[in-house]
Amino acid sequence: MLDPVHAMRPGVLQLSSLPPLSLYVHLPWCIKKCPYCDFNSHELRAGADAPSTQDAYIDALFADLEASLPLIWGRSIQTVFLGGGTPSLFSPEAIDRLVGGIRARVRLAPDAEITMEANPGTFEKDRFKAFRQAGITRLSIGVQSFDNAHLKALGRVHDRDQALAAVTEAAQVFDTFNLDLMYALPGQTLQGLTQDIQTALAFVPPHISIYHLTIEPNTVFAKFPPSLPEDDQAYEMMDRITELTAQAGLERYEVSAYAKPGHRCSHNLNYWQFGDYLGIGAGAHSKLSFAHRVLRQVRYREPALYMLQAMKGEPVTQSKEVPRQELPFEFMLNALRLRGGFALADYVDRTGLALNSLQKGLLEAEQKGLIGRDLHRVWPTDRGFDFLSDLQALFLAESV
């Protein structure tokens, strides 16, 4: 475990203040590994969903959190996110114990957003109500599609009826919730995509996340690639998504996120605004700032090994200081995902670097019509949003 005294020693950066801090908790098990998924998720084995296994894993999470406290001493947690894997595989009683244990160990902001990912394949009546009673304030439901053929192609364990039932209960129980969808799926047409989006919008969701299916390395789809829509078809789908969500009063505030006023995902916003986050759980990542440096950590990935190491107070397998020359790209990789861009003052505050460290990339991006800017802010143009990877790449070569 990193010595906090070592983290706070003098260094080359000068951060005038620390950014907001979030807590990410990874619950790594799924009923079945989806062929497109490159997250640290592990198929459920016999007994892994038993209360004793859930309790043992939560014990490890508490040990991990306690070992990490010296690195965040005195700081308030603004948001908590339970991700996976499939967190909704854990019982409401286990989630209640987890949330209560977090509250007992850290200073949570009074209005802290506490989000949990849930899959319709783990849904049963009143389960979401029990999660809310356990302290969850926001549910993110991994629907992906309402079309049975597409769900089968994606390897999902739920069907259309289960998805409809899960979203119906979430809409009744939670004041704010998110629907997770995907597009440019194997065999998907523009008409099919339109039906999916219209079905989702019929629930009047306050937030939707819509992701382009991509083939990631080390997945089943990478080994056995499905036939996907052509790029032109995918662009048409994106245009339709933008049109339908806007008609429903949802603002596209991030590349893949749409929300009604007051319902943006605060936890993800903190990532995109280069805030800090402590990640606990198998394979979880952390980004933590100190007065003179920014650190990244990675936990042990395999659940059994993670649990063993966490109970020893040594859950971290990698810890490194982010090199000064990489900070501009790391910041821009996140901030340019936001439709509103970022304040120049936030760049200085959160990297500890001067504005001239961005000038070369900003000038080139502006000349290419990828950004707009004034004396206070920088934001991606419509063209910049459409060619986001090209825009972000302009900051890879920044040298400070």
N, C-alpha and C positions, 0 to 999 in steps of 0.2 A: 504494500500500500504506500502511496506517495506521502512523503513527509510534508505537511503544510508549511513548515518553516522553510523548506527547500523551495516550495512553490512561490513563496513571498519574498525571496531574496532579490536584490537589485538586478535589473536587466535592461535591455535596449528599448523596450516599449514604455510609453507613459500613458496609462489609462486613467483619465481624471475621475471616472466613476465606473461602477460595475453595472452591467446590463441586468434586466429582469431575469429571474431564475425559474425554470420549470423542472418538474420531475417526470421522467419517463420510466414506466415499470413494464418489463417484458415478461409475458406469460407464454411460454414457447410451444405449447401443444396444440395440435389440430386433429380432427377426426381423420383427415386424409390430406396429404400434401398435393396442392394443385399444381398442374404441369407448368404453369407460367411463373410460379412463385419462387423468388430468390431470397426471401426473408429467412431469418433463422427460426424456422418452424419444424417441428418434429411430430411424426404421426403418433397418435395415441396408442400405447401398448396396454395390454391387459393390466388392470389395476392402477394405471396412471391417473385415472380420474377419481380414484378412491379418496375419501376424506383424509386419510393418513398421508397420502402422497401430496395432496394439495397443502395440507398443514406443514409438511416438511419443506416444501418449496417456499411457502410464505415465511417460515422460520429463517430460511436462507436469505430471503429478500430483506428481512429485518436486520439480520447480521450484516449484510452488505451496506444497508443504509446507515447503520450505526458506525461502521468503519469509515464511512465517507463523511460523516458529520464535521470533522475538523476542517475539511476543505470548503464548507459552505457556512461556517459558523457565523451566526448573527444575521443571515440573509433569509428573507421570506420567500416561500414557494408560491408563485402566482398561479400556476396551472399544474394539474396532474393528468397523465395520459396512461391508461392501461392498454397496451398493445400486444400484438402477438404475431404468429399463433392465433389462437381463438380464445380470448379471455373469458367469453361467455360459457366456455366449458366448465369453468370454476363455478362452484355452487354459490348462491347468494350469501350463504353463511360464511363461506371463505372470503368472498369479496368484502363483506361487512368487517371481518376480522382484519383484512388487509388495509382497508381505508382507515379504520380505527387506529391501527398500529402506526400508519403514516402520520396521522394527526397527532399521535402521542410523541412522535420523535422529531418532527420538524415544525417550524412556524408556518402554517398555511395562512395565506391571505384570507380575510373574512369572506370575500366573494370569489374564492378560488373556483375555477372551472375544473371539474373532475370528469374526464371523458373515459368511456370504455368502448372498445370495439366488440361487436357482437355479430354472429353469423346466424342467418335464418335456420340453418341445419341444427342448431342447438336450442331452438326456440321451443318453449312450451308455455301454455297459458299462465299468465300472472308472473312469469319469470322476470320480465323486464320491470314490473312493478316492484318486485323484491329487490332488484338491483338499485332502483331509485331509493328505496327505503334504506339501503345499505350505504347511501351517500353519493352515488353516481348522479351527476347533474346533467350529463350530456351523453347520448348514445350515438355511436357511429356504426351503421348496419351495412355489412358487406354483401349487398344484393348482387352486384355486377351485371345482372340482366334479369328480366322477367320472362324471357323466352326459354322454354325447356330445352330446345335443341342447343342453344348457345350455352346454357348452364352445363349441359352434358359435355360439350366440347371443351369447356373450361375446367372440367373435373370437379365442379362444385357438388357438395353433398345434399343441397336443398333443391327443391323444384319451385315452379312459379307459385303454387298455392301456399307453400310455406313462406315464401318471400312476402306475398301479399298479407298473410296473417301476422307476420313479424312486424311489418311496417305499420299495419293498422294499430297494433298494440302500442308500438313506440310513439305514434302520433297522439294516442290517448293519454299516455303516461308522462311523457317528457315535454317540457316547455320548449326545449330546443333539441334537435337531433339532426343527424347527417345521414344521407343515403349515398353509398359508394356504388358507382356504376362504372362500366368500361365500354369502350366503343372500338370500332375497327376490329371486330371479332371474326373468327373463322366463319365464312359464309354469310356474314351480315350484309344486308342491303340498306340503302338509305331509308326505305320504307320501314324495315325492321327496327332500325335505330330510332326513327321517329316514334314508333309505337312504344318502345322502351321508355323514352323520355316522357312521353305523354302519360304513360302509366305512372311513372314516378311523380310527375307534377300533379296528378290527380289527388295525391295525399297532401298537397300544399306544404311540402317540406320547407323548413326555414333555411336549410343548407343542403347542397348537393356537391359531391366531388365526382368528377367524370374524367377518367384516365384513358388515354390511348393505350391499347394493348401493345406492349413491346416484348420482343424476344430477348430475354436476359441470359447471359452465360450460365452454365452449370444448372440448367433447368431441363425438364423433360422436353419442353418445346424447342429448346436449343438443339437437342439431339434429334428430335423428330419434328421439324418445323411444320406447322399447319399452313394451309393456304389462306392468306390474309388479304383484305381489300387493298387495291392499289392506292398509291399516295393521293392521287386525284380524288378518289372516292372518299378517302379519309378526310381530306380537306372539306369536301362537301358535307360530310357528317359533322365536322366541327362548326361549319357555318350554320347548320340546322340546329345544333345544340345551343349556339349563341343566340339564335333567333327565338327559340322556344323558351329558354330560361329567361330572357329579357322580357318576353310577353308575360311571364309569370311573376315578374317583379323581383327576380333574382339577379344580383349584380355580380359580374365576373371580376372578382377582386384579386384573383391569383390565377395562374395559368390553368389550373385544373379545378378551381374552387369557385362556387357560386353561392351567394348568401343574400337573404333579406336583411334590411337594416337591423343592427343589434345582434346578429346571429353569426358573425364571422367566428371561425375557430381560433380562440385566443392562443391555444397551445401551439398550433402550427404557425400562427403569425409570429410567435416568439422565435421559432426556428428561422423563418424567412427574414426577420429583422436582425439576425445575428445575435440573438439573445443567448443566454447560458442555459444549459440543461444538464442535470445529473441523471444518468441512465443506470438503473439497477435491473438485475435479472440476466439470464443467460444470453450472452452475445450483445448486451446493451452497450451503446456508445454514449460518451459524455463529452461536453465542451464546457470548460470552466475558465473564467477569466480571473486574473489577479492584477495587481497594480502594474506589473512589468512583463506580463506574459499571458498567453492563451494556451491552455493545455487540452489535449484530447486523450480520452481513455477508452479502452475496450475491455469488456468482461469476458471471461471464459465462455465459449460458445456452446459446448455440449452440456445439456442440463445436469446430468449426474456429476460431472466434473465441476461445473459451476457451483452446485450445492455444496460439494465437499470443500472447495476453496473458500466459498463465502462463509461457511461456518468456522473456518480458521481465521477469518478476518482478512483474507487475501483474495478477493474476487477479481482483481484487475490483472489481465494478462499483458496488456500493452498500455504504456503511458508515455506521451511525448509532447514536447513543446512545439506549437505550430511555428515553422520558420517565418521570419519577418517578411521575406519576399513572397510567401504564399498567401498572406492575409488579404491582399486586395482581391485575388481571385475567389477565395473562400467567401468573402463578404458579398461580392457581386454575384456569385453563383446562386446565392439565396435571395438577395434584395431585388434582383431584376425579375424574379418570378412574380412580383407584386405589380398590379396595374398602376398603383400610385407611386411606385418606385420607393425612393428613400430620401431622407434629409441628409444633406452633406455633413451637418453637425453630428449625426449618428455614426457616420463612417469614421470620423475622427475619434469620437468617444469609444467606439466598440472595437477599433483596431489599434488605437494608440498611435496611428500614423498621420502624417500631414496630408492635406488634400492633393499636393503635387504628385503624390504616389499614384494617383488615378488619371492624371491629365492626359497622358498619351492615349490610353484606351478610350477615354471619354471623347477626345477630339476625333478619333477615327470612327467611333460609333455614331457621333453626331453627323459627320460627313457622309456616312452611309445611310442616314435617315433612320437609324435604329433606336435612337433615344431623343427625348426632348429634355431641356434643362433650363433653369434660371439660376439666380444667385443662391437659392436655398435648397432646391431639390433636383433630382435626376429621376426620370421615369422612362420606361420603354414605350415607344410608339406602337401603333398597330402592326407595323412592319417588324419592329423589334420583337413583339410578342409572337408573330408568326415564325420568326427565325431566331428563337431564343438561344439555341445552342451556339449559333454563329456569334450572337451578341456577347454571350458569356465568355466565349473563347478569346475575345479581344483582350481580356484582362489576364489571360494566362501568362503572358510574357512581361507583365509589369515587373519592374525591378526597383526595389526601394532600399 
